[in-house]
C-alpha cells in the first residue's frame, strides 16, 4: 500500500522502561522498547504476530443498515475483454536481477523497475517475514482456491525498505470459502503485523458467525464483525507499541496508527451451487481499498467493487480509513452469483492498479493465466511476479474457481 501518506510522529515521544508483551504470556520477559526517537521498522525485537482473543458471538443486528443490493446477472454486467495490440509487450525478462520474470507492459521500458536490486531484510519486527506466500487447493470436485502474495519491488529500494506488508487468510466451512485480505500501510513500519492480525481475527470471527447463523451474515452482523476486528487491532497495537512514560497519557488511536495500520476486505464464496446452478458470493469491504472481480474464460473481467475508483467516479460510500482507526461507516457489501466456469477474485491495490479493470496489458496477461480454470501454485507465483511499470507495491490475489 505504497501511495498512502501518513503524518510524521510527534518529536520527543518517550518510550517507557519496557514494552508490553504482545503474546499475552505473563511469564515472558518484556522485550526491549524501541528508541524514543522513533519506531525502527527493522528492529531485532520480536513482537509476536499471532494473538487471537477468544471468539465472542456477535450480537443480534443493530442499525438500521441498508439491505444488501444484489449484483446484476451475468448477461447485464459490463465485461472487459481485449486482445493484445502489437505495441503491448508480453515477454520474459532475459537478464538482470529479475531474469525469467514475465513482462506485461505497454512498452519495453520498465522505467528502472528492473534495476532495483533485491534487498534482504536482516530481521523484521515479529520475526522473519517471507517475500512470497502462496496456496492452492481443491475444496471439492467443483471448487478450487488459489492465493499468492508478493513483496513489491518498491519495498526492496533503500528509500522504502520494508518487508511484505500484505497478508491473506483462507479457510472454509462445509458451505463457504472464507477469504480475508489486508494491505498494511507502508508508512506505518509495523503494518505487516497489523495486516496479519487483522486477517486471522476476521477469519476467526466470520467462521464462528457462519457456524452460528448457518447462512450469509446480515448487514448488521457484518458491522459487528467490523467493530470487533477494529477493536482487536487496536488492542494488539496497544500491546505492541512502547508503554507511555509514567505520568503520560496512553497513545491515541491516531498515534497507534503511525506504527501499525492496515486495510481489510473479507469475501465469502459458496462451496456448492444453489438451486439455479450458480455460486453465491459476498465481498465485504471493512476498511479497505481491495478490489473484487469476476473472471470469465470467454467474457473477460467484470469489476464487482473497485477499491480505487477515479475521484470523479467515486461512490458516496467510498473512502479508506485503515484500522485501527474507525472507518466511520458500516462495511460496504456487494453480493452476487458466479456461473459455473467463472472465478471470483479479490486483490490488493498492488494488483488492481495494473489490472485497470481488465483493460490494461497486465489484465490481459492475468486473464490468460488465471481466467481459464485452476492453476498450480508455481504458476500462480510466476504470473503474479509479472513486471509492469505500475506495479512496484506489494501485491496479493485470492482466486476461487468454479468448475
C-alpha positions as CSV (number, residue, x, y, z in Angstrom):
1,X,0.0,0.0,0.0
2,X,2.7,2.4,-1.1
3,X,0.8,5.5,-2.1
4,X,-0.9,6.4,1.1
5,X,0.9,9.2,3.1
6,X,0.7,9.2,6.9
7,X,1.6,12.0,9.3
8,X,5.0,12.1,10.9
9,X,5.2,11.0,14.6
10,X,5.5,13.9,17.0
11,X,9.1,14.6,18.1
12,X,10.2,13.9,21.6
13,X,7.9,11.0,22.3
14,X,9.3,9.0,25.1
15,X,9.3,5.2,25.4
16,X,8.5,3.6,28.7
17,X,11.0,1.4,30.5
18,X,9.7,-1.8,28.9
19,X,7.3,-2.9,26.2
20,X,4.2,-4.9,27.0
21,X,4.4,-8.5,25.9
22,X,2.2,-8.7,22.8
23,X,1.9,-12.5,23.0
24,X,-0.1,-12.2,26.2
25,X,2.2,-14.5,28.2
26,X,2.6,-13.0,31.7
27,X,5.7,-15.1,32.3
28,X,7.5,-13.9,29.2
29,X,10.3,-11.4,29.8
30,X,9.4,-7.9,28.4
31,X,11.2,-7.1,25.1
32,X,13.4,-4.1,24.8
33,X,11.5,-1.0,23.8
34,X,12.5,0.8,20.6
35,X,14.4,4.1,20.8
36,X,12.5,7.1,22.0
37,X,13.4,9.0,18.8
38,X,11.0,6.8,16.7
39,X,10.0,3.4,15.6
40,X,12.6,1.2,14.0
41,X,10.9,-0.9,11.2
42,X,13.8,-3.4,11.2
43,X,14.1,-3.7,15.0
44,X,15.5,-7.0,16.2
45,X,12.8,-7.2,18.8
46,X,10.2,-10.0,18.3
47,X,6.8,-8.5,18.9
48,X,4.9,-11.7,18.3
49,X,2.5,-11.9,15.3
50,X,-0.5,-14.0,16.1
51,X,-2.6,-13.0,19.1
52,X,-6.3,-14.0,18.7
53,X,-8.6,-13.4,21.7
54,X,-11.4,-15.8,22.3
55,X,-14.3,-15.5,19.9
56,X,-17.4,-13.8,21.2
57,X,-20.7,-14.5,19.4
58,X,-21.7,-11.2,17.6
59,X,-24.9,-9.8,19.0
60,X,-28.2,-9.6,17.0
61,X,-28.5,-7.0,14.3
62,X,-28.2,-3.3,15.2
63,X,-28.7,-0.5,12.9
64,X,-30.6,0.3,10.7
65,X,-28.4,-0.8,7.9
66,X,-29.3,-0.7,4.2
67,X,-30.2,-4.1,2.6
68,X,-27.5,-5.8,0.5
69,X,-28.3,-4.9,-3.1
70,X,-27.7,-7.9,-5.4
71,X,-25.3,-7.6,-8.3
72,X,-26.7,-7.7,-11.8
73,X,-26.9,-11.0,-13.6
74,X,-24.1,-12.1,-15.9
75,X,-26.0,-11.0,-19.0
76,X,-26.4,-7.5,-17.7
77,X,-22.9,-7.0,-16.3
78,X,-20.2,-4.9,-18.0
79,X,-17.4,-7.1,-19.2
80,X,-13.9,-6.2,-20.4
81,X,-12.0,-8.5,-22.8
82,X,-9.3,-7.3,-25.2
83,X,-6.6,-8.7,-27.3
84,X,-3.0,-7.6,-27.0
85,X,-2.1,-4.9,-29.5
86,X,1.2,-5.0,-31.3
87,X,2.6,-2.2,-29.2
88,X,2.0,-4.2,-26.0
89,X,4.8,-6.3,-24.7
90,X,4.4,-9.7,-23.1
91,X,7.8,-11.3,-22.9
92,X,10.3,-12.8,-20.5
93,X,12.9,-10.7,-18.9
94,X,16.2,-12.2,-20.1
95,X,18.8,-10.6,-17.8
96,X,19.4,-8.6,-14.7
97,X,18.1,-9.1,-11.1
98,X,14.7,-10.4,-12.3
99,X,15.6,-12.6,-15.2
100,X,12.9,-15.1,-16.0
101,X,10.0,-12.9,-14.9
102,X,7.2,-12.2,-17.3
103,X,6.9,-8.6,-18.7
104,X,3.4,-7.3,-19.2
105,X,3.7,-3.7,-20.2
106,X,2.5,-1.2,-22.8
107,X,6.2,-0.9,-23.9
108,X,9.6,-2.4,-23.3
109,X,10.6,0.4,-20.9
110,X,10.1,-0.7,-17.3
111,X,11.1,2.7,-16.0
112,X,14.0,1.4,-14.0
113,X,12.0,-1.1,-12.1
114,X,14.2,-4.0,-13.2
115,X,17.3,-2.1,-11.9
116,X,16.1,-2.2,-8.3
117,X,18.4,-4.7,-6.6
118,X,16.5,-7.2,-4.3
119,X,17.4,-6.5,-0.7
120,X,17.4,-8.9,2.2
121,X,15.9,-7.7,5.4
122,X,18.1,-8.7,8.3
123,X,15.3,-9.0,10.9
124,X,11.8,-7.7,10.9
125,X,9.7,-6.9,13.9
126,X,7.7,-10.0,14.8
127,X,10.3,-12.3,13.2
128,X,11.0,-13.4,9.7
129,X,8.6,-12.3,7.0
130,X,8.8,-14.2,3.7
131,X,8.8,-12.3,0.4
132,X,6.3,-14.7,-1.0
133,X,3.2,-16.6,0.3
134,X,1.1,-18.9,-1.8
135,X,-1.5,-21.6,-1.6
136,X,-3.6,-23.7,-3.9
137,X,-6.0,-26.5,-3.3
138,X,-9.4,-28.0,-4.1
139,X,-12.3,-27.5,-1.7
140,X,-14.4,-30.2,-3.5
141,X,-14.8,-31.6,-7.0
142,X,-16.2,-28.4,-8.4
143,X,-14.3,-25.7,-6.5
144,X,-10.7,-24.7,-6.1
145,X,-8.9,-21.8,-4.4
146,X,-5.6,-20.2,-5.0
147,X,-3.8,-17.3,-3.3
148,X,-0.5,-15.5,-3.8
149,X,1.2,-12.6,-2.1
150,X,4.5,-11.0,-3.2
151,X,6.7,-8.4,-1.7
152,X,6.7,-5.4,-4.1
153,X,9.9,-4.4,-5.8
154,X,9.5,-0.9,-4.4
155,X,9.9,-2.4,-0.9
156,X,13.4,-3.5,-1.9
157,X,14.6,0.0,-2.6
158,X,16.6,1.6,0.2
159,X,14.3,4.6,0.5
160,X,11.3,2.3,1.0
161,X,12.9,-0.8,2.5
162,X,10.2,-2.9,4.1
163,X,9.0,-6.5,4.4
164,X,5.9,-7.7,2.6
165,X,3.1,-5.9,4.3
166,X,0.1,-7.6,2.6
167,X,-1.5,-10.6,4.3
168,X,-4.3,-13.0,3.5
169,X,-6.1,-15.8,5.3
170,X,-8.0,-18.7,3.8
171,X,-10.5,-21.1,5.4
172,X,-13.8,-22.8,4.7
173,X,-16.8,-24.4,6.3
174,X,-19.0,-27.0,4.6
175,X,-20.9,-24.2,2.9
176,X,-18.5,-21.3,2.4
177,X,-14.9,-20.4,1.4
178,X,-13.7,-17.6,3.8
179,X,-11.2,-15.1,2.4
180,X,-9.6,-12.2,4.2
181,X,-7.1,-9.8,2.6
182,X,-5.2,-6.9,4.2
183,X,-2.9,-4.3,2.9
184,X,-0.5,-2.8,5.5
185,X,0.1,0.9,5.2
186,X,3.7,1.2,4.2
187,X,4.3,4.5,6.1
188,X,3.5,2.7,9.4
189,X,6.5,0.4,9.9
190,X,4.9,-2.4,11.8
191,X,1.9,-2.7,9.5
192,X,2.7,-6.2,8.4
193,X,1.8,-7.2,12.0
194,X,-1.5,-5.3,11.8
195,X,-2.3,-6.9,8.5
196,X,-1.6,-10.4,9.7
197,X,-3.5,-9.9,12.9
198,X,-6.5,-8.5,11.1
199,X,-6.9,-11.3,8.6
200,X,-6.6,-14.0,11.3
201,X,-9.0,-12.3,13.6
202,X,-11.5,-11.6,10.8
203,X,-11.4,-15.1,9.5
204,X,-12.0,-16.5,13.0
205,X,-14.9,-14.2,13.7
206,X,-16.6,-14.9,10.4
207,X,-16.2,-18.7,10.7
208,X,-17.8,-18.6,14.2
209,X,-20.6,-16.4,12.8
210,X,-21.2,-18.8,9.9
211,X,-21.2,-21.8,12.2
212,X,-23.8,-20.0,14.3
213,X,-26.2,-18.5,11.8
214,X,-25.8,-21.1,9.0
215,X,-26.2,-18.6,6.2
216,X,-24.8,-15.3,5.0
217,X,-24.4,-12.7,7.6
218,X,-26.8,-9.8,7.7
219,X,-25.6,-6.2,7.2
220,X,-25.8,-5.7,11.0
221,X,-23.7,-8.8,11.7
222,X,-21.1,-7.6,9.2
223,X,-21.0,-4.3,11.1
224,X,-20.4,-6.2,14.3
225,X,-17.6,-8.1,12.8
226,X,-16.0,-4.9,11.6
227,X,-16.2,-3.4,15.1
228,X,-14.8,-6.5,16.7
229,X,-11.8,-6.6,14.3
230,X,-11.1,-2.9,14.7
231,X,-11.1,-3.2,18.5
232,X,-8.9,-6.3,18.2
233,X,-6.3,-4.5,16.0
234,X,-6.3,-1.5,18.4
235,X,-5.8,-3.8,21.4
236,X,-3.0,-5.6,19.6
237,X,-1.4,-2.2,18.7
238,X,-1.5,-1.1,22.3
239,X,0.3,-4.3,23.4
240,X,2.9,-3.9,20.6
241,X,4.0,-0.2,20.9
242,X,6.1,1.1,23.8
243,X,4.3,1.8,27.1
244,X,3.9,5.5,27.8
245,X,6.3,7.1,30.3
246,X,5.0,7.5,33.8
247,X,2.6,10.4,34.0
248,X,1.8,10.5,30.3
249,X,-1.5,9.6,28.7
250,X,-1.9,6.4,26.7
251,X,-1.4,6.9,23.0
252,X,-4.5,7.8,20.9
253,X,-5.7,5.6,18.1
254,X,-4.3,8.1,15.6
255,X,-0.8,7.7,17.3
256,X,-1.1,3.9,17.3
257,X,-1.9,4.0,13.5
258,X,1.5,5.6,13.0
259,X,3.0,2.3,14.0
260,X,0.5,-0.3,12.8
261,X,-2.2,0.4,10.2
262,X,-4.0,-1.9,7.7
263,X,-6.9,-2.2,5.4
264,X,-9.2,-5.2,5.5
265,X,-11.5,-6.9,3.0
266,X,-13.5,-10.1,3.5
267,X,-15.2,-12.3,1.0
268,X,-17.3,-15.5,1.0
269,X,-17.9,-17.8,-1.9
270,X,-20.3,-20.8,-1.7
271,X,-18.8,-24.2,-1.9
272,X,-21.7,-25.6,-3.9
273,X,-24.1,-24.2,-6.4
274,X,-27.6,-23.1,-5.4
275,X,-30.9,-24.4,-6.9
276,X,-30.2,-22.3,-10.0
277,X,-26.8,-23.9,-10.5
278,X,-24.9,-20.7,-9.5
279,X,-22.4,-20.0,-6.7
280,X,-23.2,-17.1,-4.3
281,X,-20.5,-14.7,-3.2
282,X,-20.2,-11.7,-0.9
283,X,-17.4,-9.1,-0.8
284,X,-17.5,-7.1,2.5
285,X,-15.2,-4.0,2.4
286,X,-14.4,-3.5,6.1
287,X,-11.8,-0.7,5.9
288,X,-10.3,-1.4,2.6
289,X,-9.4,-0.5,-0.9
290,X,-9.4,-4.1,-2.1
291,X,-10.9,-4.7,-5.5
292,X,-13.0,-7.7,-6.5
293,X,-13.7,-9.1,-9.9
294,X,-15.5,-11.9,-11.8
295,X,-13.3,-13.7,-14.3
296,X,-15.0,-15.4,-17.2
297,X,-12.9,-17.5,-19.7
298,X,-14.8,-16.0,-22.6
299,X,-16.2,-12.7,-21.5
300,X,-13.1,-11.5,-19.6
301,X,-13.2,-9.2,-16.5
302,X,-16.1,-7.7,-14.6
303,X,-15.5,-5.5,-11.7
304,X,-17.6,-6.1,-8.6
305,X,-16.2,-3.4,-6.3
306,X,-13.5,-1.0,-7.4
307,X,-11.3,-0.3,-4.4
308,X,-9.6,2.7,-6.1
309,X,-12.0,4.5,-8.4
310,X,-11.2,7.7,-10.0
311,X,-12.2,10.6,-7.8
312,X,-14.9,11.8,-10.2
313,X,-16.4,8.3,-10.3
314,X,-16.1,7.5,-6.6
315,X,-19.3,6.5,-4.9
316,X,-20.6,8.3,-1.8
317,X,-19.6,5.4,0.4
318,X,-16.0,5.3,-0.8
319,X,-13.2,6.2,1.5
320,X,-10.3,4.3,3.1
321,X,-9.6,4.8,6.8
322,X,-7.3,2.0,7.7
323,X,-7.6,0.1,11.0
324,X,-7.2,0.6,13.9
325,X,-8.8,4.0,13.2
326,X,-12.6,3.9,13.0
327,X,-13.6,3.8,9.3
328,X,-16.7,5.9,10.2
329,X,-19.0,3.8,8.0
330,X,-20.5,0.4,8.1
331,X,-19.0,-2.3,5.8
332,X,-19.8,-1.9,2.1
333,X,-21.3,-5.2,0.9
334,X,-21.5,-6.5,-2.6
335,X,-23.3,-9.8,-3.3
336,X,-24.0,-11.8,-6.4
337,X,-23.6,-15.1,-8.1
338,X,-21.0,-16.9,-10.2
339,X,-21.8,-19.0,-13.2
340,X,-20.1,-22.4,-13.3
341,X,-16.7,-22.0,-15.0
342,X,-16.3,-18.4,-13.7
343,X,-13.9,-17.3,-10.9
344,X,-14.1,-14.8,-8.1
345,X,-11.0,-12.8,-7.4
346,X,-10.1,-10.4,-4.5
347,X,-6.9,-8.3,-4.8
348,X,-5.0,-5.6,-3.1
349,X,-4.2,-2.3,-4.9
350,X,-0.8,-3.7,-6.0
351,X,-2.7,-5.8,-8.5
352,X,-5.7,-3.6,-9.2
353,X,-3.6,-0.7,-10.4
354,X,-2.1,-2.9,-13.0
355,X,-5.2,-4.8,-14.0
356,X,-7.0,-1.5,-14.7
357,X,-10.4,-3.1,-14.9
358,X,-9.1,-5.7,-17.3
359,X,-8.2,-3.1,-20.0
360,X,-4.5,-2.9,-19.1
361,X,-2.0,-5.3,-20.6
362,X,-1.4,-6.8,-17.2
363,X,-5.1,-7.6,-17.0
364,X,-5.0,-9.3,-20.4
365,X,-2.0,-11.3,-19.3
366,X,-3.5,-12.4,-15.9
367,X,-6.8,-13.3,-17.6
368,X,-4.8,-15.6,-20.0
369,X,-3.0,-17.1,-17.0
370,X,-5.8,-17.4,-14.4
371,X,-9.1,-16.9,-16.2
372,X,-9.4,-20.4,-17.6
373,X,-9.6,-22.6,-14.6
374,X,-7.4,-23.6,-11.6
375,X,-3.7,-23.4,-11.9
376,X,-0.8,-24.9,-9.8
377,X,0.8,-22.8,-7.1
378,X,4.0,-22.4,-9.1
379,X,2.1,-20.9,-12.0
380,X,0.3,-18.6,-9.5
381,X,3.6,-17.3,-8.3
382,X,5.1,-17.0,-11.8
383,X,2.2,-15.0,-13.2
384,X,2.0,-12.8,-10.1
385,X,5.6,-11.9,-10.5
386,X,5.0,-10.0,-13.7
387,X,6.9,-6.8,-14.4
388,X,4.9,-3.7,-15.0
389,X,5.8,0.0,-14.5
390,X,2.6,0.5,-12.5
391,X,3.4,-2.5,-10.2
392,X,6.1,-1.8,-7.6
393,X,3.9,-2.3,-4.5
394,X,3.1,-5.4,-2.6
395,X,0.5,-7.4,-4.4
396,X,-1.9,-10.1,-3.2
397,X,-4.6,-12.0,-5.1
398,X,-7.0,-14.7,-3.9
399,X,-9.0,-16.6,-6.6
400,X,-11.9,-19.1,-6.2
401,X,-12.5,-21.1,-9.4
402,X,-15.8,-22.9,-10.1
403,X,-15.8,-25.8,-12.4
